[in-house]
Amino acid sequence: MPISANDTNRKSWIEVPENSDFPLQNIPFGVFLTKENVVTVGTRIGNHAIDLGALQQLNYFEGIELTDDMFMQDTLNDFISDGKKTWRLVRNRIADIFDQTNPKLRDNPKHKDIVIFDIADVEMQLPVLIGDYTDFYSSKEHATNVGKMFRDPENALLPNWLHIPVGYHGRSSTIVPSGIPVHRPIGQTLPAGETTPVFGPSRLIDFELETAFITTDANVMGEMIPINEAEDYIFGMVLLNDWSARDIQKWEYVPLGPFLAKNFASSISPWIVTMDALEPFRVPGPKQNPSPLPYLLQKGKHSFDINLEVAIKPEDAQPTVVSNSNFKYMYWTMNQQLTHHTSNGCRVNSGDMMGSGTISGPTPDSYGSMLELTWGGKNPITLNDGTERKFINDNDTVIMKGFCKNSKVRIGFGEVSTKLLPPFVRK
């Protein structure tokens, strides 16, 4: 079935500002709360949120097999469970409804009033009920930088890294959408030169520039997803700030890896950009040497040219861009990550989220964490307001943005913007 929604000649009868992340060719999916306190599944065109639940009630999806309440829910899980054919049918239909040549909704003011909202008048929610969250460690540049800092610089990558997409299980209970502040965590750390740990607020809070992909129901327990089918089970992508407490992490991660240093908060952008929308931006990934084992071997273009940016905004100052990176630098692809994840028979469900791992590029200005940008705090960054940062301060807001662009269209993710608050004090 062709992806007619991607036709770059289409224009919408809804005004789309120049350089918007959300032209008619994007059609991401999310969940929002209206001014009337109604939660609905929706999409976005320009600066307008579209109530898909209202569209369904008004029979605009006639002819597509959907359960009666598919879009009148507070998560996208059921829609994602319906699979790739349904996703494409719905996305193509939305593109038709809002095409400037289609008068059906365009010339019906009563329906438009029910369906279309100014983006400033809605409150974005977590788009899916995330049952499980896995975070990978798939940027060769990032893994090499961390290895140089904490281990032997001559053997920065551990022996397994070039053979498997390394990952660990995160915590879905503390994943929040953009705009929800997070608190500086309290935990155990080992001060320099000491042998006894102390308990108190983390002093080294860091962002991690990541993306994440959302899956559909992929397999039954015991079944592995073949590499050539993996992409069929990936619904779309979001931006991910996987917050880290570096001092807690350093003390706790041996021998079992990340724990409390990571699971206190992860922030995502609220609109899921579908793999169909990203189709025009496919690129080959980095050459993999040694060649992966046969079950992970794939040919062709399985990475995506997604420009990524991180800015830090102090409470009363303008933001300063501190990193510009790109998803195409990732060594292991999403398909390889998902195939490896299921290679032991692990079940993957609708709404599961898989983090890419920190995305660092080949140059110092493209590193995806403060740990790398300041090289462990040795080289502080000066912000536009003249203040310095080794790591993230209380009341700083970290803003991540991402978009793809070619000569015909720009497809973006919006942003994930999160303020870091002081430690939570129970009243």
C-alpha positions, 0 to 999 in steps of 0.5 A: 500500500503506497504512503500517499500521506508523504506526497510533498506536493500536498498542502493543507487548508490549515495554515502551516508556518514556514519551517514548522516541524508539523506539515501535512506530510508528518501526521504524528500521533499523540494524546492531549487534554482539551480545555473541556478536560476531555482526553483524546488521541490526536495528531498535529498540523502546524500549530493546531491539534486535531481530535481524532476521537471527534473525527471518528465519531463524525465518521471521517474514518468510514471504510477503515476497520477500527473499533468504535472507541479507537481514538476515544482513549487516553493512550495509543496502545490499542491503535498501535496494536492494530499494526502497520496496515491500519497505521498507514490507512489512518495516516493516509486518510488524515492527509486526505481530510486536511488536503486543501482540495478536500472540502468535506471538513474544510467547508464545515465550520460546525465540524471544524469547531469540534475537531480542531484546537489551537496547540496552546489550548491543549495539554499534551499527555504521555502518548502510550501506556509504557509497559516496559522500557529498555535503554541501549548503549549504541553510539560508538562515539559515546561508548568510546568517550566514556571508556576513555574517561573511566577505563583504559583509553587504549581499550575504551570499548569493552570486548562485547560492544562491537558484537551486540547492541548492549542494553539494560532494562529501565523503569517505565514508572518515571517516564514523563512527557515534555513540560513535566519538571523532574527533581534532583535525586538523592542517593548514595555516592562515594566522595573522592578519596573516601572509602565510606559512601554518603547519602544526599543529593546527587551533585552531577546531574546530566542529560542524555540526548537520545531518541526512542522507538515505540513498538507494537505487539511483536512476538509471543514468548520464546519467539525471535523477530527476524532482522528483516521483519523487525521494522514492521513492529516499530510504530514510530519515534520520540525524542528522549532525555534519559536523565543521569546522576553520574556520581550515583552511577559511578558508585552503583553500576558495578557489577550489575549496571545502571540502577537508581542513577537512571530510573529517577526520570526520563523525559520524552517528546509527546508526539510520536513521529511514524516510521512512514513519515521518516521514510524519505530520510533513510541513510546507511548507518556506519560500517560495522566491523567486525561484521555482525553475526548472521542474525543481526546482519542487514543491508541497505539504508536502516538509519535516519538523518535526524538533526538533533540539538540540545540547549540549556536554559537557566531560570531567568536567561535565554537558552544556550545550544550546547550540542548539535548531533545526528541520529545517523551516527548510531552504530547499532540500528533500531532493527538490530536492537529489536531483533537482539532484544527478542533473540532470547525469546523476550516478549515485546508488547504494544507501547514498549519503549526502546531508548537509543542510548546517548547519541554522540557524534564525531566532534566535541560539539556533537557529544550527547551528554555533559559528561562528554561535553565538559569531559567529566567537568574538567572543561566547563561550558560558558552559557550566554548569560556568562554562567558556567556549567559542568553539569545541570544546575537546579532550575535549569531547563534542558531543551532537546529538538529534532528534525529531518529536512530535505529540499522538499519537506521538513519533518520534526519532533517538536521538543522535549523540554524539562526543568530540573527542580531541587530534591523533593521534600515531603511535607 
